[in-house]
Amino acid sequence: MPFINSITPIFYRLVKYINASGMAALLATVGVIGFSSASLASEAPAIAAAANIKFAVDEIAMRFQQQTGLELRISYGSSGNFITQIQHGAPFEMMLSADEGYIDKLHQAGFTQDEGIVYAIGRLALAAPKASPLILDPELVGLRQLIDDGKLSRFAIANPDHAPYGVSAREVLKAKGLWDALQPMLILGENAGQATQFTISGSTQGGIVPLSLVLTPEFAKRGNYVIIPDVLFQPLNQRMALMPKASETAERFYQYIQSNEARQVLTQFGFNLPKPVVKQGD
């Protein structure tokens, strides 16, 4: 499956870059996730999901399969890379993006059934390994001090060229007047998951990453974080959509993510939620 195989080299490069254990081992599964021993069967729909929602969607998909017996194939990566794959024929039946813009591009080009729906609103965290000298605070005062003292050598964010959470991290750093000063120290992750690996691995002194990826027991063992105020970046409205040839299973999963049970899981992983869509006649 070329569209899946194109994702996996990211993680082989990453293993060479950092020590693959703990959080890295967990996040290194941001490739293809199957939810049964037969999950690669042709009838299981292929779903593209932004790396920042990995832990939440893993939980949601597990509950979906337990309740329906239906299988899913979920690939995690950067939203920008996924739309390129879809435009080149990757047979995804559904995409959960980390923003609205990528789904809008697909819709305008005829690659989705409709404009889709916002399923979650993302948030950011400033995070660092426990041994880092970076003092964490919501206004990034500690980060500025470390830069001014010449003690910051590496700082991680997702690549803004194709990762919405990287775009938002850049907005925060520009808002605080730190973007230019950080240029020599920036380590760019291919997606939000990889940026989080870099942040927690000890190869950097910190990073700006999705809140959803630091709210895990594994992260708590190795790092600390503070929530970055939402006013420092444009809302991360995360939109999903079905592809024109989506199967019934994909359509049911699409509906399930809008259920109260799935929305509760999303809040547990730090997402804000859009108001539920009220259907005509309700």
Buried (B, 14 or more C-beta within 10 A) or exposed (E): EEBBEBBBEBBEEBBEBBEBEBBBEBBBEBBBBBBEEEBBEEEBBBBBBBBBBBBBBBBBBBBBBEEEEBBBBBBBBBBBBBBEBBEEEBEBBBBBBBBBBBBBBBBEEEBBBEEBBBBBBBBBBBBBBEEBEBEBBEEBEBBBBBBEEEEBEBBBBBBBEBBBBBBBBBBBBEBBEBBEBBEEBBBBBBBBBBBBBBBBBBBBBBBBBBBBBBBBEBBEEBBBBBEBEBEBBEBBBBBBBBBEEBBEBBBBBBEBBBBEEBBEBBEEBBBBEBEEEEEEEE
